[in-house]
């Protein structure tokens, strides 16, 4: 097995181990999710600028299509959605940055278009609705469903 594969497997094992880096990654992910929920436009801006800088550093001198920060900025911004660009990552670091952008980018961009105050979780209890209100809604829906079932077709 080559050295890169072993390093990758070691990093994955460390990130998923209980009590180790896995918990740190979970806390970091939660903080990022909270920030993104509070400040979606800023999260996108930071993601695009940060990933463009990292992509520029990774690809500069190795990729003829990345000669300026603007080239890296176009790459990062388009990878948040459709990936429309004629720039392709050549280095392992650039490919990793691209993979992260393509994985998290669409969700990040979609969240920015949600109306203000939209709950970050689909669970009704996190949106400020009381348990009693949820119970009343469910009871009403059950009554409607019972009436619909009782009707002859």
CORBELTA-V774320 format. One record per backbone hydrogen bond with DSSP energy under -1.0 kcal/mol. NH is the residue of the N-H (numbers start at 1). CO is the residue of the C=O. If there is no record, write none. Layout:
nh=NH co=CO
nh=NH co=CO
This chain:
nh=6 co=2
nh=7 co=3
nh=8 co=4
nh=9 co=5
nh=10 co=6
nh=11 co=7
nh=12 co=8
nh=13 co=9
nh=14 co=10
nh=15 co=11
nh=16 co=12
nh=20 co=17
nh=24 co=20
nh=25 co=21
nh=26 co=22
nh=27 co=23
nh=28 co=24
nh=29 co=25
nh=30 co=26
nh=31 co=27
nh=32 co=28
nh=33 co=29
nh=34 co=30
nh=35 co=31
nh=36 co=32
nh=37 co=33
nh=38 co=34
nh=39 co=35
nh=43 co=39
nh=44 co=40
nh=45 co=41
nh=46 co=42
nh=47 co=43
nh=48 co=44
nh=49 co=45
nh=50 co=46
nh=51 co=47
nh=52 co=48
nh=53 co=49
nh=54 co=50
nh=55 co=51
nh=56 co=52
nh=57 co=53
nh=58 co=54
nh=59 co=55
nh=60 co=56
nh=62 co=59
nh=63 co=59
nh=66 co=63
nh=72 co=68
nh=73 co=69
nh=74 co=70
nh=75 co=71
nh=76 co=72
nh=77 co=73
nh=78 co=74
nh=79 co=75
nh=81 co=78
nh=83 co=78
nh=85 co=83
nh=95 co=91
nh=96 co=92
nh=97 co=93
nh=98 co=94
nh=99 co=95
nh=100 co=96
nh=101 co=97
nh=102 co=98
nh=103 co=99
nh=104 co=100
nh=105 co=101
nh=108 co=104
nh=109 co=105
nh=110 co=106
nh=111 co=107
nh=112 co=108
nh=113 co=110
nh=114 co=111
nh=118 co=115
nh=126 co=123
nh=127 co=124
nh=134 co=130
nh=135 co=131
nh=136 co=132
nh=137 co=133
nh=138 co=134
nh=139 co=135
nh=140 co=136
nh=141 co=137
nh=142 co=138
nh=143 co=139
nh=144 co=140
nh=145 co=141
nh=146 co=142
nh=147 co=143
nh=148 co=144
nh=149 co=145
nh=150 co=146
